[in-house]
Amino acid sequence: MSKGGSLMDKEILIIRLSSVGDVMHCTPVAGSLKAAWPECKITWLVGEVCADLIKYNPNVDESIVWSRERFEKHLRACEFREALTMWRSLKEVLAARSFYAVLDIHGLFLTGMIARLARTCRRIGMSNARELNPLFMTETAKPAGQHIIDRYLSVLEPLGITPTQRKMTLVVPAEAQQFAGDFLRNKGVFPNERVAVLVPGTTWPAKNWPPEFFAATAKLLAKDFKIVLCGGRAEADLGRETQARAGVPVVNAIGRTGLLELAGIIEQASVVVAGDTGPLHMAAALGVPTVAIFGPTNPATYAPPGKQNSVLVNRFSCSFCHKYRCPTGKAECMSSVLPEQVVEQVYNVARQKYLKTYCLVHNLPGRGK
């Protein structure tokens, strides 16, 4: 056992409120904690939007749901009474319990303040966190490795834990699987068919691959795959444009699912094509092969790990700017990746999945392992 003695009565609080991709990237922290200290209790403070992503996680014993989005909306609207009510409510919840350690994996000024609310002697964060967050911590860890998963796992080092798990965890409950199966069947997509899920939108305009490119990809793939568009309500216009341009049958599920129902659809896919966005990382967590188009964000840090996940990226002098909108207005880093390149990678990862499944079914060595 790692240092710290018996952890039977110890509770660890993980703070990661949002976003979808980052919550997914944080799940190996809970997995490695449970592997090292099976008897500890893991509580996760999470926002309303992402709460379902960890609801069924076997490594998380309890979640505390608190909406950072609503809190900040109140502040922006100068609704200080409402914001103070939310803050006091969270303070009461955290004051009612005692934590062995708080792991702030969000790394903001706000989450640093939240960590200070918790009754604990150990507040552990990342040394490179933003917004003066390290000032709220009793200990900070220097991120080990470039990938975001390794950065998040670094918070376990002060606890004496060597991470043993890098795989992300996402559990789709039976009711979400049932919804997905029924939804697809009603749209003429059946379990024995190959499905390509395309995700036309992201949370940043700079990370969006052109909708006409998604349409061209759908058209090229339609002879071998059923095409399903997925995403949130904010991407509805991109979905409609993609569908209209494709000129082939397309199932448009954008804005028609919650996160778990979306995960249920992704779980049935042969491949997922997307930019750097939450559903991409959900697919990776579910073991579904992915083809990702990167530009403003660095794939060495954010791309899904694993051979079943392919990344397409073209380097420019301004690449990996990490800007919400392209400073040049051209978004060449994204538009320079062509549909034909994406389609080629789709067939590559789909072929690898087929070979792996074939080897496993027939108990063959090599690629089936």
Disulfide bonds with the S-S distance in Angstrom:
none
